[in-house]
Amino acid sequence: MFENAARTELSTLGEFGLIDHLTKNFELKNNTIKGIGDDAAVIKSTENKVTLVSTDWLLEGVHFDLSYFPIKHLGYKAITVNLSDIYAMNAKPKQVTVSIGSSNRFSLEALEELYSGIQLACDRYGVDLVGGDTSSSKQGLVISVTVIGEADESKVVYRNGAKPLDLLVVSGDLGAAYCGFQLLEREKRVFLANPQAQPDLAGHDYIIERQLKPEARKDIIDLLEALEIKPTSMMDISDGLSSECFHLAKQSNVGITIYEEKVPIDPTTYNFARELELDPILTALSGGEDYELLMTISQSDYKKIENHPDFSIIGFVTPPEDGMNMISKGGQKHTLKAQGWTAF
Amino acid sequence: MFENAARTELSTLGEFGLIDHLTKNFELKNNTIKGIGDDAAVIKSTENKVTLVSTDWLLEGVHFDLSYFPIKHLGYKAITVNLSDIYAMNAKPKQVTVSIGSSNRFSLEALEELYSGIQLACDRYGVDLVGGDTSSSKQGLVISVTVIGEADESKVVYRNGAKPLDLLVVSGDLGAAYCGFQLLEREKRVFLANPQAQPDLAGHDYIIERQLKPEARKDIIDLLEALEIKPTSMMDISDGLSSECFHLAKQSNVGITIYEEKVPIDPTTYNFARELELDPILTALSGGEDYELLMTISQSDYKKIENHPDFSIIGFVTPPEDGMNMISKGGQKHTLKAQGWTAF
């Protein structure tokens, strides 16, 4: 039908360009406060409260490789990476729905393992599994998760509130999940070349766990509350620090300057990146899947997080005309690119 | 990992047995009123209001065949069949999220068509598209939809409220979508055998439209409100009247008796079933995808819907020990089976 019509390849638009393009004519008519374009949609539920909704999925062959991804961990990760989107709005997740498409390649025992990981995550984060179903799939394993959260309307933090001079802050450390992925891919290649070889994972527990069993930073949201900090903008880091900075900057209409030496990288990550002959900063800028929180906070909150072990101040917000920059360890200013791999 | 462990084939449990089995140890801890097991999850949002959430997806090769399914219609149907789950709770859908997985087999123009169908449905039913994204897929087109709705808590109708002597009522007519599916499959086979053949769809508009462009019965929910009827139980008919009756009966702990002659079947459906040498009642009992509403109402509401063109009273609720029965046109009592095809 449409095969004969004009054909534009999807690759000509990036993922975000594509969804923006496809939904540009949609209008919001109901009690929707925020639609597409943030970590979660925000819906007014009462005078002061909002409901938040975020949905995402994991497709076999695109988002995970079961040859080294334990299926219980996959269930756990499917939940935590979705909860992360609600925390990134400074809100609390309460319910999840999980739909599974699976071919008969999977046994009941395999799906039980998957659900035991889902249950572990639900228990750990205090969310209810409230819906979803199972379906056959001709296409490997497909997992779709929707998270519902709640918050006081006044507490929700969007991507668009960053102001010049705000501090750019990140929780935890970056680049580990990407290094874990590279390690697992390397050991898979070794195994395929020589099925007798044992995987060499010794000493790499941290980066493997960051890839296979990421946590959502509920603790950071609780901590922000305890410290009485409301970030001016926030999002989670799923695609790499660099591309997330571009999202924040675009939505807030600001520029951002990062200091390379301030970007938190665990020693294990650093050493493994070196082993791969990668510049460690690139694993943080472009690696992705860290599920840490990137936020901007007002200068007036500086004292509250100065030297706090869970936060790193990595840069600051600038007027938009200053653009996107990184100051290297040597003190030189580089233009930051959304995909950092080719930027240096 | 799990390949060497005990292996139970998924086919040993039906779809509903499977999801029940996998989630049987999950507990509800938050403001969740109803979790898995109804058309939608129900979450308390305020003193008197609830938020409803339902999620479902369409997988290419399992739920649709693009060789005859126009992609714009597919977008429309992906929305309406999900809205149907919220109406089936006697609630109003307000927001949807849509996630698309697509391979590079699809052009931008094809996805634009898909979204134009999504937009048409959103406009028609007054819902906001508030989230979702696009992802690559190695597995054909995958569409995941989540619907968020709202209702007064006191108005929500579950599957578990049917009482003996209640009337069993269905909206519209049944079996047409299944006949439309059979017709399209037949013409596809003809086309594959002889690509010069033109599809013979004349006179079959109704059954084709019921398959390719199903509507959700918003009008019935409005009508119930106008008539001041709150059904004692309700669900939508996605899998066929017979299997849905089993769901209602199981959840309400009742029996159900249907009168064959009362089951509404459009003349077009009837004639096409005859052409296929199928008993027309089977298209209604087991065909599925009609997205009509099946409900039970109190005898005291009988006068309000007697002779109403949008409703058919097709049977009544019995004590559970009476079981599941259909009284044939000849007056004989048959045991109803969840899958009616082999039952007669």
Interface residues (C-beta under 8 A of the other chain):
Chain A: M1 F2 A5 A6 R7 T8 E9 L10 S11 T12 L13 E15 L18 I19 H21 L22 T23 N25 F26 E27 L28 K29 N30 N31 T32 K34 G35 I36 A40 A41 I43 S45 T46 K49 T51 V53 S54 T55 D56 W57 L59 E60 G61 V62 H63 P70 I71 K94 Q95 T97 S99 G101 S102 N104 F106 S107 L108 E109 A110 L111 E112 E113 Y115 Q119 C122 G126 V127 D128 L129 V130 G131 G132 D133 T134 S135 S136 S137 K138 Q139 G140 V142 S144 T146 I148 E150
Chain B: M1 F2 A5 A6 R7 T8 E9 L10 S11 T12 L13 E15 L18 I19 H21 L22 T23 N25 F26 E27 L28 K29 N30 N31 T32 K34 G35 I36 A40 A41 I43 S45 T46 K49 T51 V53 S54 T55 D56 W57 L59 E60 G61 V62 H63 P70 I71 K94 Q95 T97 S99 G101 S102 N104 F106 S107 L108 E109 A110 L111 E112 E113 Y115 Q119 C122 G126 V127 D128 L129 V130 G131 G132 D133 T134 S135 S136 S137 K138 Q139 G140 V142 S144 T146 I148
